Structures are given as C-alpha cells and as structure tokens.
Amino acid sequence: MIKPVGSTELKPRFVYDPDRHHALMHEAESLPSITISSQAAGNAVMLGGGYFTPLTGYMTVADAVSVAETMRTTDGLFFPVPIMCLVPDVAAIGDARRIALRDPNMEGEPVLAVMDIETIETVTDEQMQLLTERVYGTLDAEHPGVAAFNGQGRTALSGSIEVLHFSYFQDDFPDTFRTAVEIRNEIAERGWQRVVAFQTRNPMHLAHEELCHMAMERLECDGLVIHMLLGKLKPGDIPAPVRDAAIRKMVELYFPPNSAMVTGYGFDMLYAGPREAVLHAYFRQNMGATHFIIGRDHAGVGDYYGPFDAQTIFDKQVPEGALDIEIFKADHTAYSKKLKKVVMMREAPDHSKEDFVLLSGTKVREMLGQGIAPPPEFSRPEVAQILMDYYQSLK
C-alpha cells in the first residue's frame, strides 16, 4: 500500500487507548481551557484522524510562514498549507503551558483536545498578509476563505495535541465520517491495490459519476473512494446529509459491487483553489489512495483562480518527490448530444458549446426548487428526486 507522506506509518493524534483517553478527559476538566475557531477545530479533527501525518499539532508562526512561502516547514517537512490555531486573545489560559481546547461547533463547547503549548505568538499584519496572499492567492475580504482565516484572531498557539473527540462529525455522520486510519484499513480489507479518490462538496451529477468511471478505467483502478467534505461550507451549498443520501443512491444503482466507498472527512472548506488541491492530494495519499482526480476549478470559488491552476501547481510549485500520489488531471465533463455520452470537453474538439448539455448551478437549483428534474443527460432521476425533495422542504 502507498506510504503516508513523510512517514512509514500513519500518526493519528486521536487517543485510542481507553485508559489514557479517560485520564485525559478527567485531567481536561481541571485544565485552563480556550474555545478555538471552527478552522482550528477542523485542523484538530484532521490531525486526530491521521490525515495530516506526520504533523503532531499546530505550527509556529515561523513554520506557518515558511509553509506559505515554500510548502516546507523550517525543518524541511513538506506541507501544503499552514496548520494553525489562531485565537483572539489568551486571557482564558493566562501563562498555562498545558491547556484544553474546546469545540466551537458543538453544544456546550466540549473538550476536543489537550494541548502542550510550545509558543504563544502574535501574528503581525505583515505576516497575516503574507499567509493570506500565498495560501488564498488574494487579500480580498469578500473571499470566504480569506474572511474565515482573518476572522480568527492574531494570537497563534503552537504545540502538539492529543485529540479526544472527532467533533460533531462522528455523531452526525456515523455512516460516512471516516479517519485516514479507517479508510486505509478498509482499502486493505477490500484488497484494492490501485485506488482513485474523488473530492466533493456537492451532490454528484451524471458528469461527476462518469468522470469517476473514466478515471477508474483509464488508471486501471480496483476501487474508488468518494471522499466528501462534511464541514462548514458557504451559504447556499447543499447540506452534507442531503449530499450523502444522493451520492449513496448513485453508488448503489450505478457502480458495481465492491468498486466504490462513500466516505467523508471533517474539515471546513478553505476555498483556497490550487493550494487546497495540494492539501487534498496530501491527505488522500495518507488515507491510502494512489491516484486523485483534480478537475476544472478544483476547490475554487468565484473567479479567483484560473480553471486549471489546481492542476498546474503540481508541476510548478510542489517540490519534486514530495508526493507519491498521482494526479488524474481532468477537464470539465458533460453529455455530448453528438456522441450520446458523457465526455471530457477537451476530448471533443469538433464540438461547440451547443453540442453539450450544460446547466449552470443556479439553473439547476432553480429547476429543483420548482420540482422540475434536470434532464437525464445531466442528472440521474433517482439523485434528482432526493435533491428536489430537499429544495421542496425549504418552502
């Protein structure tokens, strides 16, 4: 099986030993505690699940800046984006060096992790600007990722953590949330050798489904892992339970048995385009995928990134040899009226736009909201029905 990045084995920060877990939960009750941001909580969940192997906790400002500039920490460890714990102030913890981190996304703000503080630093305006610009490619406060990142605070806590809970993800999505450890184990149990991963934060329509079939066929893969984001999205995006139901229905009806796994991970979308694409590839290697599909506008939002920037970054900026996972570079896929099948648009040079069935996200939402199913060349009827039911329930 493909090795994790920078390690021979996964290093999940979740405390699996029941005695140790119980002792830490008890200790956390008496530790100074601080409620962290949703983004920092997502980082803790990913560290807990082994997705960010070999990291053990949150980065210092020096490491964060180094990663933003070069994709390497000051020690030379490859990592695509800064993994930080930014807070507005540290009044709640004073000068404590061992603290409990509380979850902002669950009622009662329960303890998420115990942290040994290495440093408490103030991030300067100049550093914040550099981090933002290098990771998100813009300083525009209208960019949802920029707004979330800059809204956390300017005090950075660094140090290793021991994770005690997977936030709301395990409770709310018991059938879908999986750690990198669990996905690796299931890939091994299924006997898959070549595995392609597909990232999604949306329901999968016919073009996405066919893209996955295309990738599996061309890469000669044994299995597909559909790995959906379960964390915070931007307003208007379809909630995870609805997406989950739609994707499961598609796999049940249109994929052969033992060819696809439907899983999810707990993290807030960064909308960081190219840099987030590299992060996506990084943790897909850690969960055991040998290949990863990156299409047009991967992890993007608005017009902040070029359509294929998330593919070219692997050739231009990712250090050679940093990743073993291979990228399947896809174009936009759509149903061809001429060929009567879904194709990659770049592979049909004799087509004009009119030769494809193309619907904007806005148009699809409008149709579903009116109880009108998109054409079967765009969406499977069973998937469309689940989405129509959701939109009708909003009325």
KACOR-V418712 format. One record per residue. N is the residue number from 1. SS is DSSP state (H for helix, E for strand, L for the rest). Layout:
N;SS, N;SS
//
This chain:
1;L, 2;L, 3;L, 4;L, 5;L, 6;L, 7;L, 8;L, 9;L, 10;L, 11;L, 12;L, 13;L, 14;E, 15;L, 16;L, 17;L, 18;H, 19;H, 20;H, 21;H, 22;H, 23;H, 24;H, 25;H, 26;H, 27;H, 28;H, 29;L, 30;L, 31;L, 32;L, 33;E, 34;E, 35;E, 36;L, 37;L, 38;H, 39;H, 40;H, 41;H, 42;H, 43;H, 44;H, 45;H, 46;H, 47;H, 48;H, 49;L, 50;L, 51;L, 52;L, 53;L, 54;L, 55;L, 56;L, 57;E, 58;E, 59;L, 60;L, 61;H, 62;H, 63;H, 64;H, 65;H, 66;H, 67;H, 68;H, 69;H, 70;H, 71;L, 72;E, 73;L, 74;L, 75;L, 76;L, 77;L, 78;E, 79;L, 80;L, 81;L, 82;L, 83;L, 84;L, 85;E, 86;E, 87;E, 88;L, 89;L, 90;L, 91;L, 92;L, 93;L, 94;L, 95;L, 96;L, 97;L, 98;E, 99;E, 100;E, 101;E, 102;E, 103;L, 104;L, 105;L, 106;L, 107;L, 108;L, 109;L, 110;L, 111;E, 112;E, 113;E, 114;E, 115;E, 116;E, 117;L, 118;L, 119;E, 120;E, 121;E, 122;E, 123;L, 124;L, 125;H, 126;H, 127;H, 128;H, 129;H, 130;H, 131;H, 132;H, 133;H, 134;H, 135;H, 136;H, 137;L, 138;L, 139;L, 140;L, 141;L, 142;L, 143;L, 144;H, 145;H, 146;H, 147;H, 148;H, 149;H, 150;H, 151;L, 152;L, 153;L, 154;L, 155;E, 156;E, 157;E, 158;E, 159;E, 160;E, 161;E, 162;E, 163;E, 164;L, 165;L, 166;L, 167;H, 168;H, 169;H, 170;H, 171;H, 172;H, 173;L, 174;L, 175;L, 176;L, 177;E, 178;L, 179;L, 180;H, 181;H, 182;H, 183;H, 184;H, 185;H, 186;H, 187;H, 188;H, 189;H, 190;H, 191;L, 192;L, 193;L, 194;L, 195;E, 196;E, 197;E, 198;E, 199;E, 200;E, 201;L, 202;L, 203;L, 204;L, 205;L, 206;H, 207;H, 208;H, 209;H, 210;H, 211;H, 212;H, 213;H, 214;H, 215;H, 216;H, 217;H, 218;H, 219;H, 220;L, 221;L, 222;L, 223;E, 224;E, 225;E, 226;E, 227;E, 228;E, 229;E, 230;L, 231;L, 232;L, 233;L, 234;L, 235;L, 236;L, 237;L, 238;L, 239;L, 240;H, 241;H, 242;H, 243;H, 244;H, 245;H, 246;H, 247;H, 248;H, 249;H, 250;H, 251;H, 252;H, 253;H, 254;H, 255;L, 256;L, 257;L, 258;L, 259;L, 260;E, 261;E, 262;E, 263;E, 264;E, 265;E, 266;L, 267;L, 268;L, 269;L, 270;L, 271;L, 272;L, 273;H, 274;H, 275;H, 276;H, 277;H, 278;H, 279;H, 280;H, 281;H, 282;H, 283;H, 284;H, 285;H, 286;H, 287;L, 288;L, 289;L, 290;L, 291;E, 292;E, 293;E, 294;E, 295;L, 296;L, 297;L, 298;L, 299;L, 300;L, 301;L, 302;L, 303;L, 304;L, 305;L, 306;L, 307;L, 308;L, 309;H, 310;H, 311;H, 312;H, 313;H, 314;H, 315;H, 316;H, 317;L, 318;L, 319;L, 320;L, 321;L, 322;L, 323;L, 324;L, 325;L, 326;E, 327;E, 328;E, 329;E, 330;L, 331;L, 332;L, 333;E, 334;E, 335;E, 336;E, 337;L, 338;L, 339;L, 340;L, 341;E, 342;E, 343;E, 344;E, 345;H, 346;H, 347;H, 348;L, 349;L, 350;L, 351;L, 352;L, 353;H, 354;H, 355;H, 356;E, 357;E, 358;L, 359;L, 360;L, 361;H, 362;H, 363;H, 364;H, 365;H, 366;H, 367;H, 368;H, 369;H, 370;L, 371;L, 372;L, 373;L, 374;L, 375;L, 376;L, 377;L, 378;L, 379;L, 380;L, 381;H, 382;H, 383;H, 384;H, 385;H, 386;H, 387;H, 388;H, 389;H, 390;H, 391;H, 392;H, 393;H, 394;L, 395;L
//
